[in-house]
Amino acid sequence: MSAQALIFSAAQQAFNGQHYVLEKTVAVGNGSAIIRFRANGTGPTLPAAKVLGGTPPSGRYIAKTWFGGAYPQAQEVQLLQSLAWSEHVVKLVNLPNNPFTNNHYVVMEFLSGGSLEDFKNDVGQVIPTKVLWSIFLCLVKACIAMAYPTKKVGQGVVPEEIYPDVEPDNLAHRDLHPKNILFDIYDPNGREHDMAPRVKLVDFTRAERLDKVEAFHKTDERDWDRYHGFASQPQTGKRNPGIDHNILSIGRVMAYMLGPAQSRLLSAVEYRIRLEDDDVSPSVELLDIIRRCLAVNPVNRPRLEVLLQRVQSRVYHDTTKQHMDNYLRRSWIKQGI
Ligand SMILES: [Zn+2]
């Protein structure tokens, strides 16, 4: 029996099919698996589904389960609860009549648009620069959410924001690659997500709070940071190892999105080598900022507020409503994994 089939069979044992139908094992990773299920349309369960953070339920959900250890999910669930109000992090779902009969399964929203890796493979080499800026802004906002967890105020939610007077959290995702970044459904009303659906981070299994300043090689710093002149304008102010780590990670993801399809798990060094080729991006500004995110010495990476300001200004720069054409839009809103 395959791992997928074994996990599905175990889920069937723990599943009450009165209001929901188990669909498939979507993924099996290191010590965890994802199973998809949907409401079967009977009973009043669906409208009452409570989603932390307020996204309306789609009728499909995923359940994450862990194996080979006693409840390793506790930390991840706690983190997802603390990040519940971010628009750029997967949400926990509190289902009425939860179909799982034991607590080894944690229910989350189903993000139907597929991963950045799926998208890259579907669209091929050339992704419009405007779309890349849009994805980049979502990733910057996810970094802000990890540093300054979004709060609910009264009935509303304050979107991801930097609070200069607040000591930021040093939470690093530590597994931020294009398969752990998923597209939500396309929201035609969201100005910021006009060019591409919002992306959200999933899988906080390896997330950790980092206290130590990252080690690096002086030679690499000379060959990359100094060569590109990043070290000539040292950033001032206190650094945060969690934020610095996340910025390097989103730099790697953006480097992956440029140029021809490649492995999603290249090292920072390998991505730096790829970015030496000026042909990887038609936008000098985009290339420059991604290179800075990949700075060897963390103090040469852009500060979160500088990164937000630069990327946001590119997303909002063009005021014409230049929608992407239907062909492209269809290809990245893939229904069903
Ligand atoms: Zn976004």
Boltz pocket constraint, residues with backbone or C-beta under 6 A from the ligand:
constraints:
  - pocket:
      binder: B
      contacts: [[A, 88], [A, 134], [A, 137], [A, 138], [A, 139], [A, 141], [A, 192], [A, 193], [A, 198], [A, 199]]
      max_distance: 6.0
